[in-house]
Amino acid sequence: MTHPLTRLLAAALVGAGVALAGFTIGQGLERFRLADRSVTVKGLAEKDVESDFAIWMLTFRRGGNAFGEVQKALAGDRDAVVAFLKARGFKDDEIEVRPLAVQDLFAREYGGGQQPLRFNGTGQVLVKSARVTEVQAASLAVDPLIQAGVQISGEGQTGPAYQLRGFNDVKAPLLSEATRNAREQAEKFAAEAGAQLGPLKVANQGVISISGADGNEHDSNGSRVKRLRVVSTFVYELR
C-alpha cells in the first residue's frame, strides 16, 4: 500500500509540472524533458527582402479570317512592344522576342466551323532584367500600347514575376538570427527553472518560406518585396 505522504508528494510534482507547462506555452518552449534534462525550443526569424531579378512576359493576340492579315497585325504589335521597351531604356540583351504563332481554328477536329473568326494568333516578348524597379515601372505604364491597339493578354500572370536570386546571401544571417532567438529562450527557461544551459544536442534549421510582403504565400512571384521566414528547432542540455 502506498504511503499517504508518497501520494501527496507525487500529486505535488504533477501539479508543478502542469503549472510549468502552462507558463512556458507561447514562449517558444517546445518541450522540457526532466528524465534526460533537456529542453527543446524553436527560434523564429523574419526579414523583408527586395527582389533582385524580374521576368516579364508580354503576350499579345490578334484574330481574323485572313491568315496574312493576322500575321501582319501581330508583327506590327511585336514591333510596337519592342519599341515601347527600348523607349523605357531596356537593352537588346534584356529583351527576348518569341516567334509568332497563328492557329487555324477551322482545322480543329471538333467545333472548328463554329468559331466566329478562323485564325487566332499570339506573340510574346520577354523581358529579363536585374533592374527590378525599371521593370515594375514599365509594367504600370503600358497604356500607350493598349491605346495603339495592342491587345495585351490578360491570361495568367500579366505583371512581372520577381525573383530572389541572391537567396543564399540572406539565408545565412536569417538562420543565425533564428539560432540566437532560440538560445535566448532556452537561457531564459533555464534561469527560471534554476538550471544552467548546457551544450546544444540537436539542431534542425527548418525550411525557409518565401511569401509576398503581405504574407501571401500563394503570390510570392508577383511581389517585389519578399518576406522570408524560418522556424528552427534546437535541443539543449540542462545542467
KAFEN-V287131 format. One record per helix or strand. SS is the DSSP state (alpha for helix, beta for strand). FROM is the first residue (numbers start at 1). TO is the last residue. If there is no record, write none. Layout:
SS | FROM | TO
SS | FROM | TO
This chain:
alpha | 4 | 24
beta | 29 | 33
beta | 38 | 50
beta | 53 | 64
alpha | 67 | 87
alpha | 92 | 94
beta | 95 | 97
beta | 101 | 104
alpha | 105 | 107
alpha | 112 | 114
beta | 119 | 129
alpha | 132 | 139
alpha | 143 | 147
beta | 152 | 152
beta | 161 | 163
alpha | 167 | 192
beta | 197 | 204
beta | 208 | 212
alpha | 217 | 219
beta | 225 | 238
